[in-house]
Amino acid sequence: MSGTRRRADAFSECHPAVNFFYFLIVLLVSMFLSHPVLLGISFFGGLCYSVRLRGRRQVVKFNLLFTLPAMVIVAFVNPAFNHYGVTFLFYLKTGPVTLEAMVYGVVLASMMFIAVLWFSCFNEVMTTDKFVYLFGRVIPALSLVLSMAFRFVPRFEAQLHVIRKGQKAIGRDVRNGNVLQKIRHGITILSIMITWALENAIGTSDSMRARGYGMKGRTAFSLFRFDARDGKVSAVLAALFSVCLIGFHKGVASAQYNPVIRIGGLPLSGQSLPVYAAWAGICFFPVLMGLWEDHTFRKLEAMGNRERHLPWYLTDGRAAS
Amino acid sequence: MRRRIVRTLTSVLLAGMMLFAAGCDFSTNSGKAAKWDQQAGTFSTKHEKNGDALKEKNELPGDGIITKAQMKTIAGRDGSYEFYSEDPDTGITYTWTYEGEKIQNPIEQKMKVRFPEEKTEKVKESANHATVGLGVALEKANLAAPAKLTLSLPEKLDADSVVLCKLVDKKPAKMCGVSIGTDTKEGKEITTLSFPVLEMGDTYYLVGGKTKADEVDEVASGEAVSNQADPGKASSGEKGTPAENSGSGQRAAKVTEDTSPGVGSTQGPEKTAKGSVDIRDRTAGNGKSDQSNKDDGNAGNAQKDRTEKTAHTCTISIDCLTISANSGKLNSSKKGFVPKNGWILSSKTVEYTPGETVYDVLYRVCRERGIQTEASYTPAYSSYYVEGIHQLYEFDVGDLSGWMYSVNGWFPNYGCSKYEVSDGDTIAWRYTCDLGRDVGDQYWENGQ
């Protein structure tokens, strides 16, 4: 992260309301319609956007380390405890292990995986100030609590670095001493962290109150304007989503795994194809928008460079050809 | 750096898991403590004045109530336990017989029986002018086990076939047959009527009459005088029901003696008497006629065959008949799995190994036939709970739906993997859409 320059993302610069409703729709559809095609599209969309926002290395590492094992566990746990389905594989004391339950386990796991992917994007795009801007006046207490909760893990991690460095300086890191001492140091650090977290939460809420948070007429720190581009983006997304909704209503997105697997909309037909295309449009929208903006920016930059007759070593090198 | 953080987080997680494990351990300890308390409880009731441990034969208290603590003392024990009392108005002595091993979940039993006479005349009239009619009112309560009720009438009854009826829409409907026996009391011949009690909380009617006048006397006297009457004579009797019953009774008695010759020598008569009662009850319950008339010559072989054949078989059936009446509430994805006639498995006689439970039999039968089942073990009841059979799960037909089981007509008040199957049991798995009310379970009606 430190080495790579953080890219400007076009979709992140849209109005928070657009961002919020976009993620709401994508997450709800991915989590409640367990249709394999929709999930697949959602997965690739989420993966591309996540890579774009956070860099390839981090996304791959995180997913291989945490999400994939969790996914495998869920996929195998489901058929062990649910025995619905007509295709028996082998028997347990509580009933047969079935293919249907196994497939649903995989679907469930991928659903979780996709939700995690999209949430990682959500965290990057919907920063705390955006969240507070959106909900600070409607539900001040809840939005503050939520924004604190969203920020909790990254802040906790950052603080852990600080505390551990401090402890290490006085020889009380978790790597110092024998096992017993290591445990004792670990517990001390944990205790420090919890104390800090609790105190910090109270400090934040006190500070917010001191600044008149939630009072009438108070404005947010960041100001966002709903401009023409936001209007266009909303219109395109709304059009795509209405196509999807019509398709969902017609049963293109219906999926049943218990007791028999029945997937609606397959094989691809004139009815289902536009719906999947529209859904792909929604899922890839932020990436496409970002790419288009990058392209436009590069074009403009090159044009500007040409008009100003800058020598090549002063241009960014990006617009060389 | 990151790796170290991961390590720290893992150690924190581990610590959490250890705490959790410790918590679990604590809870098991408390579980043990609870069990110990229970034991202590039964122990203390032993020394209480009212809560004496039940004996094989007990006189009922005035209110006819046997408490939960008392029932606990015979729960799961071998042998049968009798509770008797005499109705002061009619002079009828009634005896409840419980099989100790069928009681797994002891509950309070209300065994008082009244003999109301208000409607008996009407019932007799509507039952084709029966000569005998007796109202038997049972308390509204749940049974801890299927019980047998035996009535010793103060006089000799002039009837050879009696059935147990219940008023359904003011008309008597037959529930089961009643076996008739005779006994002597104070030098007088009296009639005993016994029938299985599978439901309570209503007034039931014993209705009967005389079909063949001559045989009753002969057979009755034969049984009363000697238990060791020769089998040839008994089985040569005509096809009348009492003759058959007594015949099978004696033959069964012989079998018991054969199998345990050592014990039989001193307590012979008592044992045979008990055996005869047992078998007679069973034949009456099954409603099957004996084959005694056919194989007179090699009676011994026939007995042997029969005991071997029936020793390890039970009957199992699975139905979802109640769904057709509630098809509006049926989960749409399960429509294809409701059989047209409502039977998933029509009554099948299967073999079992002794010690197998109802769940074991269901699991094996369904596995052999490729019927899907799902069950989950519930530690609180230490039994498997059957969630679904043939893709039909609990709650698939409304909130009150699910699978229930009955054995010989009784819906046990404990789990299916605690009920050990015994000879000739008829297991019925039934899908209910109304917490058992629509399949004949009275648990919610008769409960407190």
Interface residues (C-beta under 8 A of the other chain):
Chain A: F81 N82 H83 Y84 G85 V86 F88 Y91 K93 T94 G95 P96 T98 E157 L160 H161 R164 V174 R175 I183 G186 I187 I189 L190 Q256 N258 P259 V260
Chain B: M1 R4 I5 R7 T8 S11 V12 A15 S333 K334 G336 F337 Y363 R367 G370 Q372 T373 E374 A375 S376 Y377 Y384 G388 Q391 Y393
